[in-house]
């Protein structure tokens, strides 16, 4: 089928286009939310599966949410228009194929966050070892992903590199094992991973820059972690000019730091303070100034062995 025919059908009936064109499909269980992703492009589906493959399910279960990615394969890139549909609604369109993967990842993350609005959602990397959960709360650009990768190399189990999802009843952190996402020069610390990375573009505020996704099982031998009680809370701060150092943090400052990185603070308001206090009371809390992620990971390994 030619793209002109597809485009004509698309304008007449989106459902027909999805059924005819989107022949490649897979279902994923994303933190309890069944999501189907389908596309007319096997290349795109292979790339997307590199990011969410650890969340895939063996059979095509009924999905609560369906995304359709229609890739325009006409010759001239300037006249192309690629679409992402959420259900039967266009949620994104772009001439740049490279933007599709990161945009779909962010949209799915947003859907998961909305489904788990009653959980405590903290901007943080998450790993586990010896049955103990470790969360690394920090905003963008603070070195969460590189520190998580360095810990995985040392045998830690992987839960997530960007979100700590805390169950409101058990206060356990839940796994969200999408592939690690390296931005900027982060992958330069791990040259051996470049051969395993899926490259794409990240777009925000009209700017585009490259990112790389890496399967966590390619990074280290620890494997994927399960829901874990939080034993350590370590706030990383990337600093090229200071010696890598791990310093103990007061419980009060740790509660404040968690609140600052809580993505749904507006939903909970002051009611979140007591649960965060309970989380901190059962944890050891530290601040980590780190230059090279390997140095920071080494200090954390010493801490956990000693504990």
Residue frames relative to the residue before (quaternion, step in Angstrom):
aa qw qx qy qz dx dy dz
X 1.0000 0.0000 0.0000 0.0000 0.00 0.00 0.00
X 0.3912 -0.7178 0.5284 0.2291 3.58 -0.87 0.94
X 0.6150 -0.5758 0.3866 0.3751 3.53 -1.18 0.63
X 0.6033 0.5648 -0.3729 0.4220 3.61 1.01 -0.68
X 0.6440 0.5061 -0.3177 0.4778 3.58 1.09 -0.73
X 0.6354 0.5269 -0.3189 0.4657 3.53 1.02 -0.86
X 0.6671 0.5121 -0.3024 0.4487 3.55 0.88 -0.98
X 0.6338 0.5257 -0.3272 0.4636 3.56 1.02 -0.79
X 0.6596 0.4924 -0.3010 0.4815 3.56 0.94 -0.90
X 0.6222 0.5627 -0.3410 0.4243 3.54 1.00 -0.87
X 0.6771 0.4888 -0.2932 0.4654 3.55 0.93 -0.88
X 0.6847 0.4756 -0.2857 0.4726 3.59 1.11 -0.62
X 0.8131 -0.0888 0.1311 0.5601 3.56 0.79 -0.98
X 0.3361 -0.7747 0.5034 0.1832 3.60 -0.30 1.28
X 0.6388 0.5502 -0.3353 0.4205 3.58 0.98 -0.84
X 0.6285 0.5277 -0.3373 0.4612 3.58 1.00 -0.75
X 0.6499 0.5191 -0.3192 0.4542 3.58 0.91 -0.90
X 0.6479 0.5187 -0.3254 0.4530 3.58 0.89 -0.90
X 0.6916 0.4885 -0.2905 0.4458 3.58 0.88 -0.95
X 0.7149 0.4529 -0.2637 0.4628 3.60 0.94 -0.84
X 0.7789 0.4081 -0.1921 0.4357 3.53 0.78 -1.08
X 0.7454 0.4406 -0.2345 0.4419 3.59 0.82 -1.01
X 0.0287 0.8592 -0.5070 0.0617 3.56 0.46 1.23
X 0.6889 0.4226 -0.2789 0.5187 3.60 1.20 -0.38
X 0.1054 0.8142 -0.5538 0.1389 3.55 -0.67 1.10
X 0.0443 0.7702 -0.6360 0.0145 3.54 -1.21 0.60
X 0.3064 -0.7475 0.5651 0.1674 3.56 -1.17 0.68
X 0.1292 -0.7894 0.5994 0.0299 3.54 -1.03 0.89
X 0.2682 -0.7212 0.6118 0.1831 3.56 -1.15 0.67
X 0.0467 -0.8289 0.5564 -0.0339 3.54 -0.13 1.33
X 0.7921 -0.2716 0.1166 0.5341 3.56 -0.11 1.37
X 0.7846 -0.3594 0.1584 0.4797 3.56 0.82 1.08
X 0.6436 0.4838 -0.3262 0.4952 3.59 1.26 -0.02
X 0.2659 -0.7730 0.5514 0.1666 3.65 -0.46 1.15
X 0.0086 -0.8069 0.5873 -0.0625 3.55 -0.64 1.19
X 0.1857 -0.7604 0.6130 0.1079 3.56 -0.93 0.94
X 0.0859 -0.7630 0.6392 0.0421 3.56 -1.03 0.87
X 0.0429 0.8007 -0.5946 0.0593 3.57 -0.84 0.96
X 0.0374 -0.8097 0.5850 -0.0278 3.52 -1.18 0.59
X 0.4692 -0.6286 0.5294 0.3232 3.52 -1.32 0.24
X 0.6876 0.4693 -0.2614 0.4885 3.59 1.32 -0.11
X 0.3295 -0.7435 0.5411 0.2141 3.64 -0.53 1.07
X 0.5846 0.5728 -0.3737 0.4364 3.60 1.12 -0.60
X 0.6755 0.4783 -0.3083 0.4689 3.59 0.86 -0.92
X 0.6547 0.5185 -0.3289 0.4408 3.61 0.88 -0.86
X 0.6379 0.5151 -0.3323 0.4661 3.58 1.03 -0.73
X 0.6595 0.4982 -0.3094 0.4703 3.59 0.98 -0.81
X 0.6561 0.5020 -0.3205 0.4634 3.58 0.92 -0.86
X 0.6564 0.5180 -0.3180 0.4468 3.57 0.96 -0.83
X 0.5661 0.5780 -0.3873 0.4421 3.59 1.16 -0.42
X 0.6904 0.4732 -0.2715 0.4751 3.58 1.11 -0.69
X 0.8159 0.2461 -0.0944 0.5146 3.61 0.90 -0.92
X 0.3186 0.8012 -0.4755 0.1745 3.60 1.22 0.14
X 0.6640 0.5104 -0.3156 0.4460 3.64 1.03 -0.68
X 0.6733 0.4451 -0.2882 0.5153 3.56 1.33 -0.06
X 0.4483 0.7075 -0.4398 0.3241 3.57 1.28 0.06
X 0.2810 -0.7365 0.5900 0.1744 3.56 -1.21 0.58
X 0.5821 -0.6514 0.3619 0.3255 3.60 -1.01 0.78
X 0.7809 0.2197 -0.1493 0.5654 3.62 1.12 -0.41
X 0.5742 -0.6048 0.4320 0.3434 3.54 -1.25 0.39
X 0.0952 -0.8143 0.5724 0.0156 3.58 0.25 1.28
X 0.6083 -0.5430 0.4239 0.3943 3.54 -1.26 0.41
X 0.2677 -0.7945 0.5302 0.1265 3.55 -0.70 1.09
X 0.4068 -0.6855 0.5469 0.2557 3.55 -1.17 0.64
X 0.7818 0.1602 -0.0662 0.5989 3.54 1.24 -0.48
X 0.1009 -0.8032 0.5868 0.0188 3.58 -0.88 0.98
X 0.1107 -0.7614 0.6371 0.0460 3.54 -0.92 1.02
X 0.1048 -0.7686 0.6287 0.0550 3.56 -1.05 0.83
X 0.1209 -0.7875 0.6033 0.0366 3.55 -0.82 1.05
X 0.0884 -0.8033 0.5889 0.0027 3.56 -0.53 1.22
X 0.1632 -0.8049 0.5692 0.0394 3.54 -0.53 1.25
X 0.3248 -0.7379 0.5682 0.1649 3.53 -0.81 1.08
X 0.1125 -0.8334 0.5407 0.0217 3.57 -0.57 1.15
X 0.2843 0.7505 -0.5404 0.2528 3.56 1.08 0.65
X 0.6684 -0.5702 0.3199 0.3547 3.56 -1.15 0.59
X 0.7632 0.3595 -0.2088 0.4947 3.61 0.75 -0.98
X 0.4106 -0.7421 0.4753 0.2341 3.56 -0.57 1.14
X 0.6189 0.5818 -0.3487 0.3962 3.58 1.08 -0.69
X 0.7381 0.3970 -0.2277 0.4958 3.59 1.13 -0.57
X 0.4914 0.6764 -0.4259 0.3459 3.60 1.26 0.05
X 0.0244 -0.7655 0.6410 0.0503 3.53 -1.28 0.42
X 0.1340 -0.7966 0.5888 0.0289 3.55 -0.52 1.24
X 0.2078 -0.8091 0.5449 0.0728 3.57 -0.97 0.88
X 0.1092 -0.7015 0.6904 0.1391 3.51 -1.37 0.46
X 0.1203 -0.7801 0.6120 0.0502 3.55 -0.82 1.06
X 0.1697 -0.7344 0.6487 0.1053 3.55 -1.07 0.83
X 0.7592 -0.0339 -0.0458 0.6484 3.53 -0.09 1.33
X 0.7304 -0.3596 0.2748 0.5116 3.59 -0.66 -1.06
X 0.5817 0.5824 -0.3657 0.4343 3.57 1.26 0.33
X 0.4306 -0.6707 0.5342 0.2819 3.58 -0.96 0.83
X 0.1308 -0.8096 0.5694 0.0573 3.58 -0.67 1.10
X 0.8030 0.0129 0.0183 0.5955 3.58 1.20 -0.43
X 0.0608 0.7684 -0.6370 0.0041 3.55 -1.15 0.65
X 0.0388 0.8026 -0.5876 0.0951 3.54 -1.02 0.85
X 0.4521 -0.6529 0.5312 0.2951 3.53 -1.24 0.48
X 0.6694 0.5029 -0.2832 0.4677 3.58 1.24 -0.46
X 0.3758 -0.7471 0.5071 0.2087 3.59 -0.39 1.24
X 0.6400 0.5829 -0.3232 0.3824 3.58 0.99 -0.84
X 0.6351 0.5473 -0.3355 0.4296 3.60 1.18 -0.42
X 0.5364 0.6862 -0.3973 0.2890 3.60 1.13 -0.55
X 0.6846 0.5180 -0.3076 0.4103 3.58 0.80 -1.00
X 0.7102 0.4429 -0.2791 0.4706 3.60 0.75 -0.98
X 0.6236 0.5356 -0.3460 0.4522 3.59 1.06 -0.70
X 0.6698 0.4866 -0.3059 0.4701 3.59 0.90 -0.86
X 0.6084 0.5449 -0.3519 0.4573 3.59 1.02 -0.75
X 0.6893 0.4798 -0.2879 0.4602 3.60 0.83 -0.96
X 0.6424 0.5210 -0.3325 0.4532 3.59 1.01 -0.75
X 0.6480 0.5041 -0.3146 0.4765 3.58 1.00 -0.82
X 0.6262 0.5264 -0.3377 0.4656 3.59 0.96 -0.80
X 0.6474 0.5193 -0.3178 0.4585 3.57 0.97 -0.82
X 0.6430 0.5185 -0.3190 0.4646 3.58 1.02 -0.80
X 0.6460 0.5096 -0.3139 0.4739 3.56 1.02 -0.82
X 0.6488 0.5228 -0.3222 0.4493 3.58 0.92 -0.88
X 0.6618 0.4956 -0.3147 0.4663 3.58 0.99 -0.79
X 0.6366 0.5188 -0.3336 0.4630 3.60 1.03 -0.72
X 0.7594 0.3472 -0.1771 0.5209 3.58 1.03 -0.82
X 0.1655 0.8372 -0.5084 0.1146 3.58 1.11 0.66
X 0.6943 0.4661 -0.2858 0.4680 3.61 1.14 -0.54
X 0.5571 0.5404 -0.4073 0.4814 3.60 1.29 0.24
X 0.4805 -0.6227 0.5145 0.3414 3.57 -1.28 0.28
X 0.1159 -0.8216 0.5582 -0.0043 3.56 -0.42 1.28
X 0.0269 -0.8304 0.5534 -0.0589 3.53 -0.30 1.31
X 0.4271 -0.6666 0.5461 0.2739 3.56 -0.98 0.87
X 0.3674 0.7274 -0.4782 0.3273 3.60 -0.16 1.28
X 0.4037 -0.6242 0.5970 0.3015 3.50 -1.36 0.35
X 0.1179 -0.8093 0.5743 0.0372 3.59 -1.10 0.67
X 0.0751 0.7593 -0.6427 0.0688 3.56 -0.96 0.99
X 0.1867 -0.7690 0.5964 0.1346 3.57 -1.30 0.07
X 0.0545 0.7745 -0.6299 0.0223 3.54 -1.26 0.52
X 0.8304 0.0926 -0.1176 0.5366 3.53 -1.06 0.89
X 0.6808 -0.5049 0.2855 0.4473 3.58 1.07 0.71
X 0.6197 0.5364 -0.3340 0.4655 3.60 1.28 0.13
X 0.3314 -0.7559 0.5365 0.1761 3.55 -0.82 1.04
X 0.1105 -0.7733 0.6234 0.0342 3.55 -1.08 0.82
X 0.0538 -0.7928 0.6064 0.0290 3.57 -0.73 1.04
X 0.2283 -0.7709 0.5906 0.0700 3.53 -1.14 0.89
X 0.0779 -0.8413 0.5330 0.0442 3.62 0.29 1.19
X 0.2900 0.7340 -0.5730 0.2209 3.56 -0.91 0.97
X 0.4981 -0.6479 0.4913 0.3013 3.53 -1.21 0.52
X 0.7438 -0.3813 0.2814 0.4714 3.60 -1.27 -0.10
X 0.8233 0.2829 -0.1984 0.4503 3.54 -1.15 0.70
X 0.5521 0.6287 -0.3860 0.3886 3.59 1.25 0.18
X 0.5977 -0.6218 0.3446 0.3706 3.60 1.25 0.13
X 0.2665 0.7907 -0.5170 0.1909 3.61 1.13 0.49
X 0.7119 0.4763 -0.2813 0.4326 3.58 0.72 -1.08
X 0.6720 0.4869 -0.3161 0.4598 3.61 0.88 -0.83
X 0.6473 0.5007 -0.3249 0.4740 3.60 1.03 -0.70
X 0.6165 0.5252 -0.3402 0.4779 3.59 1.03 -0.75
X 0.6578 0.5142 -0.3149 0.4514 3.59 0.89 -0.91
X 0.6588 0.5056 -0.3104 0.4626 3.59 0.95 -0.85
X 0.6456 0.4982 -0.3189 0.4829 3.59 1.08 -0.66
X 0.6200 0.5312 -0.3465 0.4620 3.60 1.03 -0.71
X 0.6166 0.5484 -0.3445 0.4476 3.59 1.02 -0.75
X 0.7207 0.4252 -0.2277 0.4979 3.58 1.16 -0.63
X 0.7050 -0.5273 0.2514 0.4021 3.57 1.19 0.50
X 0.4421 0.6757 -0.4813 0.3411 3.61 1.19 0.17
X 0.4391 -0.6598 0.5391 0.2851 3.55 -1.26 0.46
X 0.4005 -0.7460 0.4974 0.1886 3.54 -1.09 0.82
X 0.0893 -0.7706 0.6281 0.0608 3.55 -1.06 0.86
X 0.7489 -0.2786 0.1897 0.5706 3.61 0.90 -0.88
X 0.3472 -0.7418 0.5276 0.2254 3.60 -1.16 0.45
X 0.7877 0.3428 -0.1586 0.4868 3.60 1.22 -0.14
X 0.8010 0.1879 -0.0923 0.5608 3.62 1.14 -0.51
X 0.1635 -0.7143 0.6684 0.1280 3.52 -1.14 0.78
X 0.1135 -0.7902 0.6016 0.0270 3.56 -0.56 1.20
X 0.1085 -0.8316 0.5446 0.0091 3.57 -0.30 1.29
X 0.4016 -0.7045 0.5353 0.2362 3.56 -0.79 1.07
X 0.4422 -0.7428 0.4285 0.2628 3.63 -0.68 1.03
X 0.6737 0.4834 -0.2994 0.4720 3.61 1.19 -0.41
X 0.7863 0.3227 -0.1618 0.5014 3.59 0.69 -1.11
X 0.2788 -0.7671 0.5018 0.2863 3.58 1.27 -0.57
X 0.4028 0.6770 -0.5034 0.3548 3.58 1.14 0.62
X 0.3983 -0.6866 0.5508 0.2579 3.56 -1.18 0.62
X 0.3179 -0.7845 0.5152 0.1344 3.55 -0.84 1.08
X 0.4884 -0.6729 0.4631 0.3070 3.61 -1.04 0.66
X 0.0047 0.7398 -0.6728 0.0084 3.54 -1.21 0.73
X 0.0208 0.8967 -0.4412 0.0293 3.58 0.65 1.18
X 0.1213 0.7542 -0.6271 0.1520 3.57 0.54 1.15
X 0.6577 -0.5115 0.3609 0.4190 3.58 -1.21 0.32
X 0.5590 -0.5824 0.4670 0.3609 3.55 -1.20 0.56
X 0.2126 -0.7775 0.5823 0.1058 3.56 -1.05 0.81
X 0.1339 -0.8023 0.5807 0.0343 3.58 -0.48 1.24
X 0.1053 -0.7835 0.6110 0.0410 3.56 -0.88 1.00
X 0.8124 0.2685 -0.1796 0.4855 3.54 -1.29 0.32
X 0.7698 -0.3211 0.2576 0.4877 3.55 -0.92 -0.98
X 0.2899 0.8116 -0.4753 0.1769 3.61 1.24 0.28
X 0.6729 0.5113 -0.3061 0.4382 3.58 0.98 -0.81
X 0.5302 0.6461 -0.4103 0.3648 3.61 1.20 -0.34
X 0.6036 0.5492 -0.3568 0.4547 3.60 1.21 -0.41
X 0.7685 0.2769 -0.1324 0.5614 3.60 1.25 -0.42
X 0.0630 -0.8522 0.5183 0.0340 3.63 0.57 1.10
X 0.6107 0.5679 -0.3551 0.4224 3.59 1.14 -0.53
X 0.6547 0.5251 -0.3129 0.4446 3.60 1.21 -0.38
X 0.4957 0.6937 -0.4301 0.2966 3.59 1.15 -0.40
X 0.6432 0.5349 -0.3312 0.4364 3.59 1.01 -0.74
X 0.7093 0.4368 -0.2473 0.4949 3.60 1.22 -0.49
X 0.5599 0.6550 -0.3646 0.3530 3.59 1.28 -0.15
X 0.2754 -0.7094 0.6242 0.1766 3.53 -1.23 0.68
X 0.2246 -0.8072 0.5365 0.1002 3.59 -0.51 1.18
X 0.1124 0.7663 -0.6284 0.0731 3.54 -1.13 0.73
X 0.5152 -0.6305 0.4798 0.3267 3.58 -1.30 -0.17
X 0.2069 -0.7402 0.6262 0.1309 3.53 -1.20 0.63
X 0.1194 -0.8102 0.5732 0.0272 3.55 -0.83 1.02
X 0.1888 0.7543 -0.6158 0.1272 3.57 -0.97 0.88
X 0.8560 0.0341 -0.0550 0.5129 3.54 -0.97 0.94
X 0.7181 -0.4674 0.2425 0.4550 3.55 1.03 0.82
X 0.6406 0.5009 -0.3304 0.4791 3.60 1.27 -0.05
X 0.1778 -0.7741 0.6024 0.0789 3.56 -1.13 0.74
X 0.1167 0.7808 -0.6100 0.0681 3.57 -0.92 0.89
X 0.5765 -0.6380 0.3868 0.3330 3.60 -1.10 0.60
X 0.0473 -0.7506 0.6572 0.0496 3.53 -1.26 0.60
X 0.2242 -0.7641 0.5928 0.1202 3.55 -1.29 0.44
X 0.2135 -0.7625 0.6003 0.1126 3.55 -1.00 0.90
X 0.0446 -0.7954 0.6045 -0.0033 3.57 -0.98 0.89
X 0.4835 -0.6571 0.5070 0.2782 3.56 -0.91 1.00
X 0.4831 -0.6946 0.4391 0.3023 3.65 -0.71 0.95
X 0.6494 0.5236 -0.3312 0.4409 3.59 1.08 -0.58
X 0.5907 0.5332 -0.3708 0.4788 3.57 1.30 -0.08
X 0.6415 0.5738 -0.3113 0.4028 3.58 1.22 -0.46
X 0.8229 -0.0934 0.1096 0.5496 3.59 0.84 -0.93
X 0.6257 -0.6070 0.3693 0.3222 3.57 -1.28 0.29
X 0.5082 0.7149 -0.3965 0.2709 3.60 1.23 -0.22
X 0.3814 -0.7368 0.4772 0.2897 3.58 1.15 -0.56
X 0.6598 -0.4997 0.3951 0.3985 3.52 -1.35 -0.29
X 0.3671 -0.7491 0.5154 0.1961 3.55 -0.97 0.87
X 0.3908 -0.6861 0.5609 0.2487 3.54 -1.33 0.32
X 0.7209 -0.3774 0.3126 0.4901 3.57 -1.30 0.02
X 0.0423 -0.8370 0.5419 -0.0633 3.57 -0.69 1.13
X 0.4719 -0.6207 0.5406 0.3159 3.53 -1.22 0.59
X 0.4285 -0.7126 0.4960 0.2500 3.56 -0.94 0.89
X 0.1126 -0.8061 0.5806 0.0212 3.55 -0.70 1.16
X 0.7964 0.1716 -0.0725 0.5753 3.58 1.09 -0.71
X 0.0631 -0.7512 0.6563 0.0304 3.55 -1.08 0.84
X 0.0393 0.8126 -0.5732 0.0981 3.56 -0.43 1.25
X 0.2325 -0.7852 0.5649 0.1013 3.55 -0.68 1.16
X 0.1719 -0.8187 0.5391 0.0982 3.62 -0.32 1.18
X 0.0264 -0.7644 0.6434 0.0309 3.52 -1.20 0.61
X 0.3426 -0.7649 0.5166 0.1752 3.53 -0.58 1.22
X 0.1388 0.7934 -0.5741 0.1472 3.58 -0.64 1.12
X 0.3079 -0.7862 0.5121 0.1578 3.57 -0.41 1.26
X 0.7372 0.4845 -0.2223 0.4153 3.56 1.07 -0.71
X 0.6992 0.4279 -0.2800 0.4996 3.59 1.22 -0.09
X 0.5733 -0.5623 0.4673 0.3697 3.51 -1.26 0.46
X 0.5148 -0.6267 0.4822 0.3312 3.57 -1.01 0.80
X 0.1190 0.8142 -0.5472 0.1537 3.55 -0.59 1.16
X 0.2127 -0.7577 0.6093 0.0964 3.53 -1.08 0.86
X 0.0200 0.8149 -0.5764 0.0569 3.58 -0.56 1.16
X 0.5231 -0.6522 0.4526 0.3099 3.54 -1.03 0.84
X 0.2340 -0.7760 0.5783 0.0934 3.53 -1.07 0.88
X 0.5066 -0.6460 0.4691 0.3255 3.58 -0.98 0.78
X 0.6201 -0.5572 0.4021 0.3785 3.56 -1.19 0.58
X 0.6406 0.5380 -0.3329 0.4353 3.59 0.96 -0.82
X 0.6769 0.4761 -0.2932 0.4788 3.59 0.92 -0.89
X 0.6202 0.5388 -0.3459 0.4532 3.60 1.08 -0.66
X 0.6324 0.5148 -0.3307 0.4751 3.61 0.98 -0.79
X 0.6543 0.5092 -0.3065 0.4676 3.57 0.94 -0.89
X 0.6584 0.5176 -0.3058 0.4529 3.58 0.97 -0.87
X 0.6410 0.5063 -0.3230 0.4779 3.59 1.02 -0.77
X 0.6515 0.5175 -0.3195 0.4535 3.58 0.94 -0.86
X 0.6492 0.5277 -0.3186 0.4457 3.59 1.01 -0.76
X 0.7416 0.3769 -0.2097 0.5137 3.57 1.15 -0.61
X 0.4526 0.6766 -0.4541 0.3622 3.60 1.28 0.19
X 0.3579 -0.7826 0.4741 0.1863 3.57 -0.54 1.17
X 0.7731 0.2877 -0.1693 0.5393 3.61 1.11 -0.54
X 0.1296 0.8226 -0.5369 0.1352 3.55 1.01 0.85
X 0.6274 0.5595 -0.3439 0.4184 3.60 0.99 -0.79
X 0.6343 0.5316 -0.3358 0.4498 3.58 1.10 -0.66
X 0.7567 0.3913 -0.2108 0.4794 3.59 0.86 -0.95
X 0.1651 -0.7964 0.5570 0.1677 3.57 0.93 -0.86
X 0.8334 -0.1940 0.1450 0.4967 3.57 -1.08 -0.70
X 0.5451 0.6419 -0.3925 0.3700 3.59 1.20 -0.43
X 0.6218 0.5657 -0.3464 0.4163 3.59 1.19 -0.41
X 0.5089 0.6900 -0.4179 0.3004 3.59 1.18 -0.44
X 0.6835 0.4970 -0.3033 0.4402 3.62 0.79 -0.95
X 0.6602 0.4845 -0.3322 0.4679 3.66 0.87 -0.77
X 0.6493 0.5037 -0.3277 0.4661 3.60 1.00 -0.74
X 0.6077 0.5333 -0.3485 0.4742 3.59 1.09 -0.68
X 0.6510 0.5094 -0.3152 0.4662 3.60 0.95 -0.86
X 0.6403 0.5262 -0.3225 0.4573 3.57 1.01 -0.83
X 0.6909 0.4798 -0.2675 0.4700 3.56 0.93 -0.92
X 0.6257 0.5680 -0.3418 0.4111 3.61 0.96 -0.82
X 0.7341 0.3978 -0.2223 0.5034 3.58 1.10 -0.69
X 0.6769 0.4714 -0.2753 0.4938 3.58 1.28 0.21
X 0.3763 -0.6445 0.5987 0.2907 3.50 -1.37 0.23
X 0.1741 -0.8310 0.5273 0.0313 3.55 -0.75 1.08
X 0.0147 0.8089 -0.5834 0.0721 3.55 -0.92 0.97
X 0.2802 -0.6757 0.6424 0.2286 3.49 -1.45 0.20
X 0.1382 -0.8009 0.5810 0.0448 3.57 -0.92 0.95
X 0.1372 -0.7385 0.6558 0.0752 3.56 -0.73 1.11
X 0.0413 0.8392 -0.5331 0.0998 3.57 -0.51 1.15
X 0.2678 -0.7286 0.6105 0.1572 3.53 -1.08 0.87
X 0.7881 0.1219 -0.0440 0.6017 3.56 0.40 -1.24
X 0.5192 -0.6726 0.4218 0.3164 3.60 -0.81 0.94
X 0.6059 0.5695 -0.3602 0.4229 3.60 1.07 -0.63
X 0.6404 0.5166 -0.3239 0.4671 3.58 1.06 -0.74
X 0.6528 0.5071 -0.3129 0.4677 3.57 0.99 -0.81
X 0.6506 0.5159 -0.3148 0.4600 3.56 0.98 -0.84
X 0.6243 0.5436 -0.3421 0.4445 3.59 1.03 -0.74
X 0.6512 0.5043 -0.3172 0.4701 3.61 0.97 -0.81
X 0.6528 0.5097 -0.3186 0.4611 3.58 0.98 -0.81
X 0.6202 0.5380 -0.3407 0.4580 3.58 1.03 -0.74
X 0.6470 0.5090 -0.3167 0.4711 3.60 0.95 -0.84
X 0.6400 0.5388 -0.3220 0.4431 3.57 0.98 -0.85
X 0.7217 0.4530 -0.2583 0.4553 3.56 0.78 -1.02
X 0.6093 0.5312 -0.3530 0.4711 3.59 1.06 -0.64
X 0.6827 0.4885 -0.2827 0.4642 3.54 1.02 -0.83
X 0.6842 0.4843 -0.2847 0.4650 3.56 1.20 -0.52
